[in-house]
Every structure is written in structure tokens, then in C-alpha cells.
Amino acid sequence: MSINFFKKQVDENEEFMKDLREAYIDLKSAESFFDNVRDPDLVDYAIFRLEAAKSRYSYFLRKAKENGIIYKGVCNV
């Protein structure tokens, strides 16, 4: 029985890219929510959500850079 390390690396990169795309979509959603919130009671939540989404997306971008993963056009939203 042989183990295909290349396949494992490809699967890990695909999973990473999936997480990166999800973080990007979440960031865009948080930006939209922040831009459109009208209820003063939701402003703090909108800010918290936006900052959390920025932090998560930045984390994945930093990890991509550290691992030499290059992907142009993260997501079409």
C-alpha cells in the first residue's frame, strides 16, 4: 500500500483555498451589513462582525503568503 503525498498536499491546498474563499465572502458580507445597518442597536454588532471578518481574512492571506500559495481572483462576488 503506497501513500500519495502529492494527493494529500493537493487536498490540503484545496481545503485551504475553500477556507480562504469563505473568509473573503464573509468579509464582503460584513462590509455590506456595516454599510447598510440603520438600527443604532446593531451598529456595535456590525463593527464587531466587520473587524472579526477582516482579521480572519488577513490570517488566511498571511498563511497563503507563508506557504507560497498564489491564487489570483480569490472570489467573484
C-alpha positions, 0 to 999 in steps of 0.5 A: 500500500503506497501513500500519495503525498502529492494527493494529500498536499493537493487536498490540503491546498484545496481545503485551504483555498475553500477556507480562504474563499469563505473568509473573503465572502464573509468579509464582503458580507460584513462590509455590506451589513456595516454599510447598510445597518440603520438600527443604532442597536446593531451598529456595535454588532456590525463593527464587531462582525466587520473587524472579526471578518477582516482579521480572519481574512488577513490570517488566511492571506498571511498563511497563503503568503507563508506557504507560497500559495498564489491564487489570483481572483480569490472570489467573484462576488 
